[in-house]
Amino acid sequence: MTTTSIDELFAHNREWAEQMERDRPGFFTGLLAQQKPRYMWIGCSDSRVPANQITGLEPGEVFVHRNIANVVVPTDLNCLSTIQYAVDQLKVEHLMVVGHYGCGGVLAALQDARIGLADNWIRHVKDVRDKHAVLLEGLDRPWRHDALCELNVVEQVMNIAHSTVMQDAWARGQKVQIHGWCYSLNNGLITNLQMSVPDVAGLAEAYRQAVALVASRVRGQ
């Protein structure tokens, strides 16, 4: 992999902007005029998982929040404020929690590895690991990492669903859904974890089915 200098980044930026304006005159003026995304992507900070490219969406079509291991917890006002802005102000219709197989943060939680200050953040993923310890221990060791990546996504969907932001939105009848997905670095494809939540009704059953699906999918690989 070649190393790119800071000056080259600016050069690439100019080339990109000029090419976009040649190919699609008025592109940047259109972006400036409005931001009305239908989607919010809550994903991992991993540099190999770019939301727009993976989904084929244009700039302005997806609102993005990322952190280590795509975690959503009630004490993270950064994440919750971003979700509230997306739901209350931008009126997004779909929030996708997107994990990825091979996630380093999830692996650190699975193996109790020490990586530094982030250990405190990864504690949330360890909580997921401990909650599903019986399921994970019943799997062949090679699949436990994949399973925990998926279970972590399912749990974060539940955390969003139980947040005051979503509870208030659903109470006022706003049409907004939460989805759980997992992205594969091996082939670039997204796996639908079948954890889609359109409202508070049926939340417990959706969770039960999604967890059961995780176990059946990794055993069948």
Protein Blocks (a to p, Z undefined) as FASTA:
>chain_A
ZZddfklmmmmmmmmmmmmmmmmghklmmmmmpccdfbdcdddfbfklcfklmnopaehi
accdddehiiacfklmklmmmmmmmmmmnopabdcddddehiaklmmmmnopaebjklmm
mmmmmmmmmmmmmmmmmpcfklmmmmmmmmmmmmmmmmmmmpmklmmmmmnopacddddd
dddfklopacdehiacfbfnhklmmmmmmmmmmmmmmmmZZ
